[in-house]
């Protein structure tokens, strides 16, 4: 009589909740850690600096790879354009020659 409606999102909601919970737990653990505030802030600053440096390096690597691939794609596009232009000229010349020979 009643339809059982289940909505599934592929577990994305659960994974997001798990990630948020883990981050919140890690933050609380750091706040309640038995270290002086200055020491904790220093360690956090060093860790965040290392993460920032890693992220910047990854971004540079991705940009370099993308630039290289863009250059390769541009060169390929130019070769294709030249081949198409050459073929079009050949076809036009052949058509012109065929038209002249009929006259």
C-alpha positions as CSV (number, residue, x, y, z in Angstrom):
1,X,0.0,0.0,0.0
2,X,2.8,2.4,0.9
3,X,5.7,2.9,-1.4
4,X,9.0,2.7,0.2
5,X,10.9,5.7,-1.1
6,X,14.6,5.7,-0.5
7,X,16.9,8.4,-1.7
8,X,20.5,7.6,-2.2
9,X,23.3,10.0,-2.9
10,X,25.9,7.4,-3.4
11,X,27.3,7.8,0.2
12,X,28.5,11.3,-0.5
13,X,26.6,12.7,2.4
14,X,28.1,10.2,4.8
15,X,31.6,10.8,3.5
16,X,31.1,14.5,3.9
17,X,29.8,14.1,7.4
18,X,32.7,11.8,8.2
19,X,35.2,14.4,6.9
20,X,33.6,17.2,8.8
21,X,33.5,15.2,12.0
22,X,37.2,14.2,11.6
23,X,38.2,17.8,11.1
24,X,36.2,19.0,14.1
25,X,37.6,16.2,16.2
26,X,41.2,17.1,15.2
27,X,40.5,20.7,15.9
28,X,39.2,19.9,19.4
29,X,42.1,17.6,20.1
30,X,44.5,20.4,19.2
31,X,42.7,22.9,21.4
32,X,42.7,20.6,24.4
33,X,46.2,19.2,23.9
34,X,48.5,19.7,26.9
35,X,50.8,22.1,25.3
36,X,51.3,25.8,25.9
37,X,49.4,28.1,23.5
38,X,52.6,29.6,22.0
39,X,54.1,26.2,21.2
40,X,50.8,24.9,19.7
41,X,50.4,28.0,17.6
42,X,54.0,27.6,16.4
43,X,53.5,24.0,15.4
44,X,50.3,24.8,13.7
45,X,52.0,27.6,11.8
46,X,54.8,25.3,10.7
47,X,52.3,22.6,9.6
48,X,50.2,25.1,7.7
49,X,53.2,26.6,6.1
50,X,54.4,23.1,4.9
51,X,50.9,22.4,3.6
52,X,50.8,25.7,1.8
53,X,54.2,25.1,0.2
54,X,53.1,21.6,-1.0
55,X,49.9,23.0,-2.4
56,X,51.8,25.8,-4.2
57,X,54.2,23.2,-5.7
58,X,51.4,21.0,-6.8
59,X,49.7,24.0,-8.4
60,X,52.9,25.0,-10.3
61,X,53.3,21.4,-11.5
62,X,49.8,21.2,-12.8
63,X,50.2,24.6,-14.5
64,X,53.4,23.5,-16.1
65,X,51.9,20.3,-17.4
66,X,48.8,22.2,-18.6
67,X,51.0,24.7,-20.4
68,X,53.0,22.0,-22.1
69,X,49.9,20.1,-23.2
70,X,48.4,23.4,-24.5
71,X,51.5,24.0,-26.5
72,X,51.3,20.4,-27.9
73,X,47.7,20.9,-28.8
74,X,48.4,24.2,-30.5
75,X,51.1,22.7,-32.6
76,X,48.8,19.8,-33.6
77,X,46.0,22.3,-34.5
78,X,48.4,24.2,-36.7
79,X,49.5,21.0,-38.5
80,X,45.9,20.0,-39.1
81,X,45.1,23.6,-40.3
82,X,48.0,23.5,-42.7
83,X,47.0,20.0,-44.0
84,X,43.4,21.1,-44.5
85,X,44.5,24.3,-46.3
86,X,46.8,22.4,-48.5
87,X,44.2,19.8,-49.4
88,X,41.6,22.5,-50.1
89,X,44.1,24.3,-52.4
90,X,44.8,21.0,-54.2
91,X,41.1,20.4,-54.7
92,X,40.5,23.9,-55.9
93,X,43.4,23.6,-58.3
94,X,42.1,20.3,-59.6
95,X,38.6,21.7,-60.1
96,X,40.1,24.7,-62.0
97,X,42.2,22.4,-64.2
98,X,39.2,20.2,-64.9
99,X,37.1,23.2,-65.8
100,X,39.8,24.6,-68.1
101,X,40.3,21.3,-69.9
102,X,36.5,21.1,-70.7
103,X,36.6,24.4,-72.4
